[in-house]
Amino acid sequence: MAVKIRLKRMGKIRAPFYRVVVMDSRTKRDGRAIEEIGKYHPTEQPSLIDIDIERAHYWLSQGAQPTEAVAALIKIVDEGKLQTKEPKTSKKDLYEAAVAAAGGKGEAGDTPAPRKKAAKKAEPKADEATEAPAEAADDTAKAEA
């Protein structure tokens, strides 16, 4: 069985991302993989390349053939030329920075009290529920007569 390390396309029409997978060379592009060893998001700036390099080297030692694209990705990860994106700041940190810039009125102790929930509507009484079927029975009796 010929095993290849290749990209499995996922995502939307104009927003693709790929998984680096090990699969039989005869399976279709998005078919079942033997193992997923990484992911590749080319549309992000800089591109996200996350490959488990130990598993990639294991499969290469077992005779798996990488495609040209995967060979280039493995080379980038091996050489350490991988660019990383700065971690995204949390919304809470952004909020606190905006409050501090506005004058510092919204500290943690100054949060407004939570709103009260609206009262639920009362369910119909048992007497009203029993009267409705009786009225329907009177209407059907009048229709039969």
MOHUCOR-V951859 format. One record per helix or strand of 3 or more residues. SS is the DSSP state (H for helix, E for strand). FROM is the first residue (numbers start at 0). TO is the last residue. If there is no record, write none. Layout:
ss->SS from->FROM to->TO
ss->SS from->FROM to->TO
This chain:
ss->E from->2 to->10
ss->E from->15 to->23
ss->E from->34 to->40
ss->E from->47 to->50
ss->H from->52 to->60
ss->H from->67 to->78
ss->H from->90 to->101
ss->H from->107 to->109
ss->H from->125 to->143
